[in-house]
Amino acid sequence: IKDMSGLLKPMAAYELVSELKQTVNIPIHLHTHDTSSLQPATYLKAIEAGVDVVDCCIGAMSGLTSQPNLNAVVEMMRFQERDNPHNIEILNQHSTYWEAVREFYYPFESGMKASSAEVFYHEIPGGQYSNLKPQAESLGLGNKIEDIKKAYREVNEMFGDIVKVTPSSKVVGDMALFMVSSNLTKEDILTKGESISFPESVVSLFKGDIGQPVGGFDPNLQKIILKNVQPYTERPNEHLAPIDFEKEFEAFKQKFDESLSSTEGRIQA
């Protein structure tokens, strides 16, 4: 379960994990981001429902757009029937070390000072939120973060509320930045879009280079963005020529290391 924006709420997690455990016979792994600070509660309900794995982050690197606090989750699970004991003293020592390291990377952080339930409004994934501030500043839009977040929500709705995970989430962000920098609204896109040159990533998305969403794209918006370009209607790799892996591996060996055997370096299924 990949909850990249941290939108999964506690009771929904309990219901989802419960149903999955009754339906499939594989481990259930839950990943989320703690932008709203709600996610430790989501983890607790998921654990009560039988989730097998949850992703956490060492204390000093946790919270906000990162994962829930591992140190706190360990304490949360104390005396719970599924408690998996850890040495909290050692974890806290590690956290102290990484707190000092984190100071060196402060200029690259998201700019958030506290958790925010606003994520349930704009739905920006945690990893992307971390990059949003430096991206905006590089475009001279550092003072328009709030406008960009509003535009992100607008673009997400305009694109059909697509699954937002790399690279699709980046495309939504690219379009939001483009609209704010160009002072464009959704209405402008729909009424003047035929004369607008859209970001390459947006054109690629609507062409079908990374697939099609369930139900397809809005045909009117797709026509506006693609102009005269024909979109793919099949899987994004269907139009690519077949690859001869044996031939490519031989070429790889000749270029990099002829001593490689036929099995070395390969990923075993």
N, C-alpha and C positions, 0 to 999 in steps of 0.2 A: 504494500500500500504506500504509494509515493504522494505524500501531501506536501508538495513543494512550497505552497504559500501559507501553510499552517492554518487551514480553514476547517479541518476536521474537529468537530466539537465532541465533548465527552460522551454524551448519550448516543450520538450518531456512531462513534467509534465502537461502543459496546454492541450496538445492533449489527454493525457491519462485520466486526470480527466474529461475533456469535454465528452469524449466517455462513460466513466463510468456513468456519471450523466444522460446521455441519455438512458442508457441500464438497469441500476438497480435502484431500489427504496429503497435503504438503505443508511445510512450515509457513506461518504467516509472519511477515517482516514489515514493521511499520516505521516509516521515516516521515519526520515532520520538521517544521521550523517554528520557533517560539516567538514570533514577531509580536503576538498579542499577549504573551505570558500565560495563555490558557492551556498550553499543551501538556504540562505535567499532569493535569487533571485528565486530559484525553488519554495519556499513557496509562494512568491508573485504571480507568474504565476498560481500556483495551486489554490490560493485563488480567483484570477480573474476568474478561470474556475469553481468555485463553491465548492471546497473542504470544508468539514464540520469541520474537526479537523486536526490540525498540532501539532506535539510534539516539545516542546522547552525546554530549560534548563536555570535556573537562571544564570544571567550574568557570575559570577565568576566560574561557573562549566561548562560553555558552550564552544562551538567551538572545533576545532581540532577533536579528535575522538568522542566527545560528540555531543549533539544536537545543533541546532542553538540557538543563544542568545535570550532568551525571552525578555529581556529589549530592545534589538535593534529591535526585531520584533514588539513590542508594538509601538515604535517610527516610524518604517517603515509604520505601518498601520494608523498612524495619518492622518486625512483628507481623508482617503480612504473610499469608500462607505460601506465597510464591517468592519469598525473599531469597535473593541470591547474594549472600554476604560478601562484602568487599571491605578492605582495610581503609576506612574513611580517613584516617590520619595520613596515610600515604597519598591518597587522592588529593587531600587538601594541600599537601606539600607540592605535588605536581602542579596544582592550580596556582600556587604562589609563584612558582617558577615561570609558568606561561603568562601570568599577569605582567611580569616584568618584560617578557619578550613582546607582548602585545603592544606595548608603548611605542615600539619602533615602527609599527604598521598603522598607527593611528590616522595618518593622513589618508589612508585608503579605506577607512571605515564608512559606514552608511550615513553617519551624521545623526543617527537616532540617539537620544539621551535616555529614553524610557520606552517601555513596551507601549503598543498602541493597537486598540481594537479597530482602527481605521483600515487594517488589512482586510477585514471582512467587506469593506466597501470597494477598495481598488483591486484586491486580489493579486498584488505583485508578489511573485515568488521570492523567498528569502535571499537566495543567491543573487538574483537580479537586483533586488533592492539595495544590496551592498554595493553594486556597481553603478547604481543610478546617479549618485551624487557626483563621482568623478566624470562620468559620461556627460552629465549636464554641464559641469564646469568646463569641460574641454570644448563644448559648443557655445560657451558664453551664456549658458542658461542656469547658472548656479543659483540665481535669485528667483527661479521659477519652478522650484521643485513641486510646490503645491499644484501649480497648473499642470505639470507633467503627470502627477498622480491622477488628477481628474481626467486628463486626456487618455491615460492608460485604461481607465475604466470604460471610457467612451469607445475607444478602439476595440477593447475586448468584446463589448456588446455588438459593435458594428461587424466584427469578424465572426460572430456567432458563438461567443463564449467557448472558444476552442480550448483544448487541453493545453495548458501553459507550462511547458517544460522545455529545456534547451533542446532544439533551437527555436521552437515556436514562440516561447515567451520573449525571446530576444526580438523577434519580428514585431510583436505587439509593442514592445518598448521602442523599437526603431521608428514605428509609425507615430507613436505618441510624441517622441522627441521632434520628429519631422513636422507634425502639426503645430506644436507649440512654437518651434523656431520659425515657421512660415506663417504663424498667426491664422491657422485654418481651423474650421469647425467641421463637425460631421456633415452639416448642411452644405458646406462648401465642397466637401468631397463628393457628395451625391449630386450636386448641381453643376459643379465646375470641374469635376474630376477628369473629364476627357482632355482637358488642356493642362493637367498637372502631371509632372514627371515624378513618379513615386520611387521610394528607396528600392534598391535592387533586391533586398531581402523580402520586401513585401510582394514584389512582382513574382519572385521565386516561389513564395508560399502559395499564392493564388494560381500559379501555373501548375502546382501539384508536385513540386520537387521533393517535398518531404511528406507527401501523401495527401489524402483528402479527409476532412472531418466527417463524422457520421451525419448523413443527410446532405453532404456537399456544402460548398460555399454559396452565399447569396449570389445568384446568377447575375443580378444587376450590378452589384458591387464588383464581382469578378470581371465583368465586361469593362467597367470603368477603369479598373486597375491594369488589366492586361492589354487594353486597346485592341490591336489586331493579332495578338499572340494567342495561339491555340493552346488550351490547357491539356494536361494529361488526364486521362480518365481511368488509367490502370494504376497498379502499384508503381511507386516512383522509380524503381529499378528495372521495370519491365522493358524499357526502351534501350537499356544498356547492352552492349555486346557481351556474350558469355566470356568468362575468364577461364583460361587453362591454367589451373593452379600449379601443375607439375612444371609447365614451361616457365611460369613466372618465378617459381622457386629456384629453378636452374639459373635464371638470369640474376636472381638475388644473390645466389652463391658466388657467381662469377664476379659480381660487382663488389661484394663485401667480404666474403670469406669462403674460399674454395674448400677449406677443410671441413666445412659443415657436413654432417651426415644427412641422410634422407629423413631422419626423425628429429634431429636436434633443432631446436628453435620453433618447432611446431606446437600448437596448442592441442593437447589430447582431448578428445570428446569424452 
